[in-house]
Amino acid sequence: MSQRWEDIGFLHWRVDPHALEGFMPRDARPDVHDGSGWVGLLPFRMRGAGFGAGPSVPWFGTFWETNVRVYSIDEHGRRGVVFLSLEAQRLAVVLGARATLAVPYYWAQMSGRSTARATMHYRSRRRGPPGSSSPTSRIGLRVGRPITSPDATQRFLSARFGLHTQVAGRGVWVPNTHRAWPLRRAEVTELHDELVAATGLPDLPAARPPDHVMFSRGVRTQFGRPQLTSRAARGR
């Protein structure tokens, strides 16, 4: 699949890497940077999603999404992300992704907008049965100057060229290619998030201010064919 990710906020918290071990799929382990594991909360707009080199899917291919993710590395040294939850506006996308890649997508009411003062506002509420209590998220970011020479932490948190997941008990790696993110500095103007806590993370990092914040106007990206991660499984 190919798609464009736009108006994306990168909010990150440091956590004990050992707290992330139970969230790793088979054949992957927490990727550590600067002595820490990292939890990311990333709201953004998906635009023009389509299959292969074909055209984007009308309407269904453009929507808002928010994901909670952590970082992984496998025995081949391939770094990637593990999604703990993904909120999306399109029910068909939620059902399709859950069925094919076993990733924890949820149907949600979502919106995003920018103001003349270069501030992004994101809103999300997970859909659930009437009367139920569903996790919500409200994020405001003031966008700052471009980051012309990303440092090691900025590269670690943004340059993640793949997805680790588990399908039918087997570890799976899904490669992802895109150019370097055009990153900008950012600061939080509003943050009320229940999505991180809803994943079951024991440290509840969103209860404190993020340790690292960035923003990007976006990149075009493409997912490749899924691959088994285990050498034994690949050899059979």
Summary of the structure (lengths in Angstrom):
residues: 236
radius of gyration: 17.1
end to end distance: 27.1
largest distance: 57.1
contacts: 767
relative contact order: 0.23
helix: 16%
strand: 53%
